[in-house]
Amino acid sequence: MVQDRESLEFDIVFIGAGPANLASAIHLQRLLKRHNSLSANKIDPAIAVIDKGRYAGAHLLSGALIDPRALDEFFPDYRERGCPVEATVSNEHLWYLTAKRKFPFLFCPEPFSNKGNIVVSLSRLGSWMAEEAEKEGIQFFFNTAAAQPYVEKGRVAGILTDDKGIDRNGQKKPNFEAGLLLKTKVAVIGEGSDGSFHRKVCEHFPTALETAPQRYETGVKESWRIPPGRVIAGEVHQMFGYPLPTETYGGGWLYAFSPTLLSLGFVTSLEPDSPVCDPHRNLQRFKEHPLLAKILEGGSMIESGARTITSGGADAMPALYGSGFLVTGESAGLVNMQRHKGIHLSMKSGILAAETLFESLLHDDFSSDRLKSYSDMFKESWAYDELHAARNYRKAFDGGLYSGLLQTGLQLKFPGLSIAEGLGKQLKKKTVATSKKPAIESFTPDGRLTFSKTESLYRSGTMHEENQPCHLFIKPEDIEEICLTKCALEFANPCRHFCPAQVYEIIDYPRPELKLNPSNCLHCKTCETVDPYGIITWIPPEGGGGPGYKLS
Ligand code: SF4
């Protein structure tokens, strides 16, 4: 109940401490400081950032090979101030892989090139940016999930945070603490891919979602320590082909932070009409390729994790503003799949959101008309131009790898071109009709190069309070009528495969039963985004639960 909650008042609350919102908070605070140093009309708003992770960067996971363009704009002295740049790209390779061989591309087309880009750990970068934001005077609430929007007089007027201390049956435990009501003039939603708060806001304001449906891929990532002498700092390999069939979109990467520390991972496309893939398995198979296996031999995997990536591009961008809220970063789907990048676009959205918020504070005007300027500025920015030019890249691969490569070649010459969307859809339909049930062959990890989901989970730092309500909600009647009957027949329960943390299990004896292991959850959101019947709802567990990334 709202009235039972302690209420705190803010001017601006950022939901999610990712690169978009941290860039926004830092930039806003600097604009305010500059204004206050020059003007007698001082503005001193209360600004907070809330995040469901237990510390800054705990839930941040990415490649991450960053185009520093936005970082240069709002933080030109980031290197001098100690930003954790692991390396600058020193050499890059683009490969097509078969099971045993590798074929280099003779040149790296410009959109795929990483010349001048920087290799970072997004988790470390987020942690550093949060420290910088704190130094600027921003207040942080970690361990705090945004459970529900508080809507008053037709606008988002606050955030209801999660209750703590509820047991698995919904009863209050002795340590019960009611969530807070954080009242705010503007809520800035930057939760990353498939944000649960954004979904709830869109239930109140359905027009915020009047776009093409969002699409998602799942990235599974590992960090490795390896013996020296195999790679150099800043070495970048991007690969496609093995182990995916040509009809499935995806690919892998290996980036060297240093001669002995690597980031590697694999992205797999999963869609509700063909959810029959195992992204964790694909990463393990990818590492068995001789190119990777040779580099990794004798090394040790030190961290693992997974996250969905939005891939709908410009066509699937939701409204960037609404009554009392702005949407930033990957919550707005700001990923350029052609470049395999989005952090620079996220940061740019944060910068522009900060400029709008500054004007709102200056004029004490938080109306939708004022907030709209964020959306207008974004659509006139280099970030939108980049996103728009790449809008048909991902769609081109709906017809499979060869159709995708052909169209990508043409798109490089004629940005935005789409010549075979219809062909792609036809091929996709045929593929789905013949491959509903997963043909996932058995695989035995060796525990040195390849790992089971349980071993990978152990290295993700994931933990949850065990005695709390299950945060994966499926109606009991849907479990009976869909999971154990329709889905079992049509897709053979693909949740058992696509979840990288083995949260979903089907027990056959003494009677079929769906068993959930929610405390394993990596918060990757694959299940909610690819469930073919749309019956899984992911709600935030008690704040502080989830992965504990440090290097991802
Ligand atoms: Fe990801 Fe958790 Fe869903 Fe598994 S249950 S797919 S880890 S969000």
Residues whose N, C-alpha, C, O or C-beta is under 5 A from the ligand:
A	BS01	SF4	F498 C499 P500 A501 V503 C521 L522 H523 C524 K525 T526 C527
